[in-house]
Amino acid sequence: MGKTFQIPATLEGITALKDGGLSIRFHTQEVDNKDKLTAMEFFQSFGWMLFSEQEQNEDTLILEEIRKDVGGKTPSQRLRSVLYILYQQSGRTDVTFEQYYLQKMEYFINLVKQNLKD
């Protein structure tokens, strides 16, 4: 992940430009000298903007990239979907999908535990 900068701000204005772009104006809350210096390092730099109502952290941003790559699902959601298809294809009627899912997850957890150091 490249260099990033995050600061609390309010979106104050948007103007449509004739080339199809936007001019966007933000006002920050009071910032310390370190954040002012960091902001100035980005002055007139090209980059990508993310605006969210919640503070973002690196894990959140990485998860969003993963979701984009796989059609909006997290890895755990993908695993659950694949297990559901496997359950349907197995033709099992002795357990519900929830029971099957819990059994499979316990199996995977135990596989990982076997590789842990004591």
N, C-alpha and C positions, 0 to 999 in steps of 0.2 A: 504494500500500500504506500502511495506517495505521501509527500508532505501535506499535512492537513492543518486547518485552523478552525476552531469552534468558539463561538462567542454568543451569548444571549442577545437577541435583537428583535425588533419589531419591524415588520414589513410596512413601510410608510407610503410608498407610491410605486405605481407601475405606469409606464408610458409605452404605447405601441409605436414602433419605429417603422419608417416607410420601407426598409429592407426586410421586414418581417420579424425582426428581432424585438427585444424588449429592453427598456431602460428600467432598472429596478433599484429602488432606494430603500436602504435600511437605516434605522437608528438603533444604536446599542444602548445598553444600560451603562452605568459607570464602569470603566475598565481600568485595570492597573497598568503600570508602565510596561510590564512584560508583554501583556496582550496588545498594547498600543504598538510596541516595537514589532511584534509578530505580524500584526495587520499591515504595517507599513512595508514589511518585506514582501507582501503579496501585491502591493500597489502596482497596477497596470500589468499584472501577470495574467496569462490565460490559464483557466482551470475549469473545474466542474463544480457547480453549486448544488448543495443539498439543503433544503429548508424543511425542518420538522418541528412539530409542536413539542417534541420530547428531545432531551439531550441524547446525543448519539455517542456510542463508544465503538471501538474497533471491532468488537465481536458482533455488534449489531450491523455494522456496515459489511463485514465479511459475510454474515448470514444473508443479507439482502443480495449480495453478488451470487451466492449459491442459489438462492431462489430464482434469480433471473436466468441462471444457466439451466435450471431444471423445470421451468414452467411454473414457478411460484410456490413450489413445495419445499419444505425443509427436508433434510435427509431422513429424519425420523418419520415424517409424513409419507415419504416415498417408500420407506421400509414397510410401514403399516399397509400401504396400498398393495405392495407386492405380496406381502403375506396373505392378504385377503384373497388375492387371485389364486395363490397357491392353495389356500384353504378350499376355495370353490372347486378347483381342479381336482383336489383329493377326493371329493365326494363324501367326506366325513359327515356323519350325522350324529355321532356319539357325543360330540362336544359343540358348544356354540363357538362362533368366531372369537368372542372375547376370551373364552377359555383357551382356545387354540393359540391366540395371540400371546397370552400370558405364558403359556408353555414354551412357545418358540423364543420369546424374549428371555425367559429364564435360561434356556439352552444357550443362547448367545452370550448372556452375562457370564455363565459358567465357563464358556470357551475363553473369554477374555481373562477371567480370574485365574485360569490355569497358566496363563502367560505372565502373571504378576510375580515379582520377586518377593520372597518372604520377608 
